[in-house]
Amino acid sequence: MTHYHRREVLRMLFLGAAGAWVGLAPALAEDTSSPHDEFSIPPGPLSGIGPLVDTGIDGIQAPRGFGLRAVARHLFDPVSGRFDPFGIGGHPWHKAPDGGACFAVPDGGWVYVSNCESKSVGGASALRFDVYGNVEAAYRVLDGTRRNCSGGATPWQTWLSCEEIVDGLVFECDPFGGPASARSWPALGCFNHEAVAVDLHSRSLFLTEDAWDGRLYRFQSAARTSTASGDRLDLENGRLQVLNVSGYEDGGYAQNNFDARTLHAARWVDVPEPQAPQAQVRATRLQDRLSVPGTVFRSAEGIWVHTLPPAQQTVPPGGERPSRAFVFFACKGDNRVYALDIDNGLIETVFDNTLEALAVHDVDGLVVSPAGDIVVSEDGAATRLIVLRPGQGAVTLLAAGHARSELTGLAFSPDGSRLYFSSQRGPNLPLRSRGTGVTYELSIPARFRAAGPA
């Protein structure tokens, strides 16, 4: 406990007696020096990439030696490449591609699943790749839903697709089959869902909410069971909770980046009325002058659970055990990326724009490579993919420059040799700089995907 008392003294010196995490408090001057109490997270090999060059594809720039190709364009059949808007000869790729994930196939190929962030269409589709990376099939895996933004893959090889609407739900579907087996899981909460990540060890699903006063949620499953496709969690029975950061509970928000970059204790608290739309619950409780559980995370977006190799598992300041796994998640509202130590109950930001000379605009999607690289995408004017160096800054991996678009659907192939992403309003038709969606594949040279020590 002495450790936290010492940090509270430092917080008083930097923030003043009023505290910086109160929602209406004015932002204080930033101290951009490095905090002493922080996680030790090494950067991955992609942090060593060189300058960008033109790839010759849709105005996109990437490092020399990296390959780029468009694997699917809206209104075109990904297998034949022909314009097929009505699906007469194949499966036309959906518009507004958003969240995605890759799944290994026993024959050495893989499947890439992509959401459709459209209220009129929704759902999700998949691309089946053979062992050589050729697209051999395209098909639907989810229908009848609305504005499917992001989601997350499960360890038992299913895709959780999230609806980004006020009463949105999470739908589980089979990436290898059709939409008939898809079903919703109301126990995972009713809110403006963005993304979800699974940690089998703690029987937890972590979920982000894309709202200005949003929370970070955890669904702690009641049971873990064995299936033919691996252990899975019961998604019907469990507890829906939100994260309260020590000192900033029940609606508090960090105004000061320096303080947010210092480790803070955090704990999970149960959500009132877990089956009701959470924005409505918050509004009603505020109106009734009741507390609203959960620290505020401004427009939380992409999320990922990253299990550390044994050699990187060290006890953090204030922790009681080596860090086994982190939850990384991005917040577009303040351009921060947070790291939550699952087992030690500690949280800090590992990236914000005071650490980066070239500001990142509207940080959105997030994925961690098999080699440990944290890659985020932008929902802003620059439309870039950024490699984070925790606590140090960032480096640009790719620049699309697509006007009024955003880069979405980040997913590495199972071996880490390819990174899939979409430009949600990228140029799908010739002679048009702005369109209705393109999905791309970035090939990564072997020297930039070597994993660190195990």
Buried (B, 14 or more C-beta within 10 A) or exposed (E): EEEBEBBEEBBEEBBEEEBBBBEEBEEBEBBEEEBEBBBEBBBBBBBEBEEBEEBEBBBBBBBEEBEBEBBBBBBBBBBEBEBBEEEEEBBBBBBBBBBBBBBEBEEEBBBBBBBBBBBEBBBBBBBBBBEEBEBEBBBBBBBEBBBBBBBBBBBBBBBBBBBBBEBBBBBBBBBBEBBEEBEBBEBBBBBBBBBBBBBBEBBBBBBBBBBEBBBBBBBBBEEEEEEEEEEBBBBEEBBBBBBBBBBBBBBBBBBBBBBBBBBBBBEBBEBBEBEBBBBBBBEBBEEEEEEBBBBBBBBBBBBBBBBBEEEBEEEBBBBEEBBBBBBBBBBBBBBBBBBBBBBBBBBBBBBBBBBBEEEBBBBBBBBBBBBBBBBBBBBBEBBBBBBBBBBBBBBBBBBBBBEEBBBBBBBBBBEBBBBBBBBBBBBBEEEEEBBBBBBBBBBBBEEBBEEBEE
